[in-house]
Amino acid sequence: GSPRGDGMALPSPLPAAGVDRAEEELRAVVLVDDDGRITARGREVLAIPAEPRLAAALLGGASRVGARRAAEVVALLAADDIGGDDLAFELSRIRTARTPAAKRWREESRRLERLAPGGGSVAGVDDESALAWIVAAARPGWISRRRSDGSYTSASGTGFTLPRGS
């Protein structure tokens, strides 16, 4: 009810640049409107105990890629202890791994699947398609175009390179 923290009794004002960045990210996934007020989708996301962009991707992705696959990808993106930049490889690897990180991932996947609307799977959707949809929904700034020199330009305009074979 207080976009930008206006009128809240805070010990110090919120940093304007940080608020601007946060609002921009939340607008990108349609959780707040242009005035910074929560949207209907934003209210739905409040019920999912996950980072807002990931919760929005879970809600939107369940009907497109299936609740289980959406939950698996969201849990993968949320994991702090899963290395590697090839998400398709990491998803395949973690499904069969017997590590503490894999156990936490499986538990989080099951928890998120129970919170996702619908259920089951969607026919004809492979892991790479599911990854693409969920990542694009959660992190639109990660969508990138490959340049002729092999580097990339992200949707946000940042240039970067990836390790060979990624």
Disulfide bonds with the S-S distance in Angstrom:
none
